[in-house]
Amino acid sequence: MGRNTKRVELTAIDGVWQQLRLEAEAAAAEEPTLASLLHCAILSQGTMADALANRLARRLGGADLDPLMIREFCIEAFGDDPEILDAFDRDMRAVRERDPACTSYLQPFLYFKGFAALQAHRVAHWLWHKNRHALAFHLQSLVSEIFQVDIHPAAVLGKGLFLDHATGVVIGETCVVGDDVSILQNVTLGGTGKQRGDRHPKIGRGVLISVGAKILGNIKVGDDARIAAGSVVLHDVPKGATVAGVPAKVIRGPVAAHPSMSMDHFLGDGI
């Protein structure tokens, strides 16, 4: 990665960080009851990395794993792999742009469990590749228990992801998810049995996966595809296609580039 590219990424993260601090200051003035929380979570932190590590530690720490230890390995992960913070920045922007209920960066950072689960997974994934599997699994277990989101630490997730509501989302070990994907609640990206090896879906860029959809097996979902609510997908999905049903079938050709951005779930009249 060149120096100019790196500077652009850092500038983008710094921009979100400054906006987050401004929002925290305004919220603390408007609601003094939350001033202590906002000071601890954001205003007393020196950098975005510090704030994110502190927030994950406080939300996931407890009797089994001390918050200070979580903060320590989060900071280690962010320092070793700056791509984690770049992904954080793109995930934050994805929530702000795609969720009509989100009116600030403060909301996902403090409250949205799908966003928190995704950032915790990125740390668990780093631990996994450092061969710290036991700790990666422990972090996954905490995320599953606290946020009701179960993502295997080995799963490869792209940047700019949006887990809307997120309750009941399951993503398997050999799953690969591309950039700019939107996933709603109760979605499963899973296997079809007890076989081992590469057994989970590969999701292309810009895909929209609607409520309760199940995508099962080592199959490919092409870029810009849409998976309708409640569908069970057992076969490859062409690029730009919309699939629906149990089992899912192609019901429509390309509608728009990156349906994950528009969040358009409308299948058309008579469907």
C-alpha positions in Angstrom: 0.0 0.0 0.0 1.4 3.4 -1.0 1.9 6.3 1.4 -0.7 8.4 -0.3 -3.4 5.7 -0.1 -2.5 5.2 3.6 -2.9 8.9 4.3 -6.3 9.0 2.6 -7.5 6.1 4.9 -6.2 7.8 8.0 -7.8 11.1 7.0 -11.1 9.3 6.5 -10.9 7.7 10.0 -9.9 11.0 11.5 -12.9 12.7 10.0 -15.3 10.1 11.5 -13.5 10.4 14.8 -13.9 14.2 14.9 -17.5 14.0 14.0 -18.1 11.4 16.7 -16.5 13.6 19.3 -18.7 16.6 18.2 -21.8 14.4 18.5 -20.7 13.2 21.9 -20.2 16.7 23.2 -23.6 17.8 21.9 -25.3 14.7 23.4 -23.6 15.3 26.8 -24.9 18.9 26.8 -28.4 17.8 25.8 -28.6 14.9 28.2 -26.4 15.3 31.3 -27.5 11.9 32.6 -25.3 10.3 29.8 -22.4 12.7 30.2 -20.4 10.2 32.2 -20.9 7.5 29.6 -20.0 9.8 26.7 -16.9 11.0 28.5 -15.7 7.5 29.2 -16.6 6.1 25.8 -15.4 8.9 23.6 -14.4 12.3 25.0 -11.7 11.0 27.3 -10.2 8.8 24.5 -7.2 10.0 22.5 -7.9 8.2 19.2 -10.5 6.2 17.4 -8.5 3.1 18.1 -8.6 3.8 21.8 -12.3 4.5 21.8 -13.2 1.4 19.9 -11.0 -0.8 22.1 -12.5 0.7 25.2 -16.1 0.3 23.9 -15.6 -3.3 23.0 -13.9 -4.1 26.3 -16.8 -2.5 28.3 -19.5 -4.3 26.3 -17.8 -7.7 26.3 -15.8 -7.8 29.5 -16.9 -9.5 32.6 -16.0 -12.3 35.1 -14.7 -14.6 32.4 -12.5 -12.1 30.6 -11.3 -8.8 32.2 -12.2 -5.7 30.2 -8.6 -4.5 30.5 -7.4 -7.6 28.8 -9.9 -7.2 26.0 -8.8 -3.6 25.5 -5.1 -4.7 25.5 -5.5 -7.2 22.7 -7.8 -4.9 20.7 -5.2 -2.2 20.7 -2.6 -4.8 19.7 -4.8 -5.9 16.8 -5.4 -2.3 15.6 -1.7 -1.5 15.7 -0.7 -4.7 13.9 -3.3 -4.5 11.2 -4.5 -1.0 10.3 -7.0 -2.6 7.8 -9.2 -3.3 10.9 -9.7 0.4 11.5 -10.2 1.0 7.8 -13.0 -1.6 7.9 -14.4 0.0 11.0 -14.6 3.4 9.2 -16.3 1.9 6.2 -18.7 -0.1 8.4 -19.6 3.0 10.3 -20.3 4.9 7.1 -22.4 2.0 5.8 -24.7 2.1 8.8 -25.1 5.9 8.6 -25.9 5.8 4.9 -28.1 2.7 4.7 -30.1 2.8 8.0 -32.9 5.4 7.9 -33.2 5.0 11.7 -29.6 6.1 12.1 -29.1 9.9 12.5 -25.6 10.0 13.8 -22.3 8.1 14.1 -23.0 8.1 17.9 -25.8 5.6 17.5 -23.9 2.6 16.0 -20.8 3.3 18.0 -22.6 3.2 21.4 -25.7 1.1 20.8 -26.1 -1.0 17.6 -25.2 -4.6 18.4 -24.8 -5.6 14.8 -22.1 -3.0 14.4 -20.4 -4.0 17.7 -20.6 -7.7 16.8 -18.9 -7.0 13.5 -16.0 -5.0 15.0 -15.5 -7.7 17.7 -15.4 -10.3 14.9 -12.6 -8.4 13.1 -10.5 -8.6 16.3 -11.4 -12.3 16.7 -10.4 -12.9 13.1 -7.0 -11.3 13.8 -6.6 -13.5 16.8 -7.4 -16.5 14.7 -4.7 -15.7 12.2 -2.2 -15.2 15.1 -3.0 -18.9 16.1 -4.6 -17.7 19.3 -7.6 -19.9 18.6 -8.8 -20.4 22.1 -9.1 -16.7 22.7 -10.7 -16.1 19.3 -13.3 -18.7 20.2 -13.9 -17.2 23.6 -14.5 -13.8 22.0 -16.9 -15.4 19.5 -18.8 -17.0 22.4 -19.1 -13.7 24.2 -20.4 -12.0 21.1 -22.9 -14.7 20.5 -24.1 -14.6 24.1 -24.3 -10.8 24.4 -25.3 -9.7 20.9 -27.0 -12.9 19.5 -24.7 -12.8 16.5 -22.6 -15.9 15.8 -19.7 -15.4 13.4 -16.9 -18.0 13.3 -13.5 -16.3 13.8 -12.2 -17.8 10.6 -14.9 -16.3 8.4 -13.6 -13.7 6.0 -15.7 -10.5 6.0 -15.2 -7.5 3.7 -15.5 -3.8 4.5 -18.5 -1.6 4.4 -20.8 -4.2 5.9 -24.2 -3.5 7.5 -25.8 -5.9 9.9 -29.2 -4.5 10.4 -30.8 -5.4 13.7 -28.5 -8.5 13.6 -30.3 -10.8 16.0 -29.9 -14.4 14.9 -27.3 -13.8 12.3 -25.1 -16.9 11.8 -22.0 -17.0 9.6 -20.0 -20.2 9.2 -16.3 -20.9 9.3 -15.4 -21.0 5.6 -17.8 -18.3 4.6 -16.4 -15.3 2.6 -18.4 -12.1 2.4 -17.4 -9.3 -0.1 -17.4 -5.6 0.5 -20.5 -3.4 0.8 -22.9 -6.3 1.7 -26.1 -5.7 3.8 -27.4 -8.5 6.0 -30.6 -8.3 8.0 -31.7 -10.3 11.1 -32.0 -14.0 11.3 -29.8 -14.7 8.2 -27.8 -17.9 8.1 -24.8 -18.4 5.9 -24.2 -22.0 6.8 -23.4 -25.5 5.7 -25.8 -28.3 4.6 -24.6 -31.1 6.9 -21.6 -32.4 8.9 -19.1 -32.4 6.1 -15.7 -30.7 6.7 -13.6 -28.5 4.6 -14.8 -25.6 2.4 -18.5 -25.8 3.1 -20.0 -22.3 3.4 -21.3 -19.7 1.0 -19.2 -17.1 -0.9 -21.1 -13.8 -1.1 -20.2 -11.3 -3.7 -19.9 -7.5 -3.5 -22.9 -5.3 -3.0 -25.3 -8.2 -2.2 -28.5 -7.6 -0.2 -29.6 -10.5 2.0 -33.1 -9.9 3.5 -34.8 -11.0 6.7 -34.6 -14.7 7.6 -32.8 -15.8 4.4 -30.8 -19.0 4.6 -27.9 -19.5 2.2 -26.5 -23.0 2.6 -23.5 -24.9 1.3 -20.3 -23.9 -0.7 -22.2 -21.9 -3.3 -21.6 -18.5 -4.9 -23.9 -15.5 -4.7 -22.8 -13.1 -7.5 -22.1 -9.4 -7.1 -25.2 -7.1 -6.7 -27.6 -10.0 -6.1 -30.7 -9.8 -3.9 -31.9 -12.6 -1.6 -35.5 -12.2 -0.7 -36.8 -12.5 2.8 -37.3 -16.1 4.0 -35.6 -17.7 1.0 -33.6 -20.9 1.2 -30.7 -20.7 -1.3 -29.1 -24.0 -2.2 -27.5 -23.2 -5.6 -25.4 -20.5 -7.1 -27.0 -17.1 -7.7 -26.1 -15.2 -10.9 -24.7 -11.7 -10.7 -27.4 -9.1 -10.3 -30.2 -11.6 -9.9 -33.1 -11.6 -7.4 -33.9 -15.0 -5.9 -36.9 -15.9 -3.7 -38.7 -18.9 -2.4 -38.1 -22.3 -0.8 -36.0 -23.5 -2.5 -35.0 -20.1 -4.0 -35.3 -19.5 -7.7 -34.4 -16.6 -9.9 -37.4 -14.3 -10.3 -35.8 -11.2 -11.7 -32.8 -10.1 -13.6 -30.5 -7.2 -12.6 -32.4 -4.3 -10.9 -29.7 -1.9 -9.9 -26.1 -1.8 -9.0 -25.3 -2.5 -5.4 -28.8 -3.2 -4.0 -27.1 -3.3 -0.6 -26.8 0.4 -0.8 -30.4 1.2 -1.8 -31.8 -1.5 0.6 -34.6 -2.0 -1.9 -36.5 -5.2 -0.9 -39.4 -4.7 -3.3 -39.8 -7.7 -5.7 -42.3 -6.2 -8.1 -46.1 -6.4 -8.5 -47.6 -9.9 -8.5 -44.6 -11.5 -6.9 
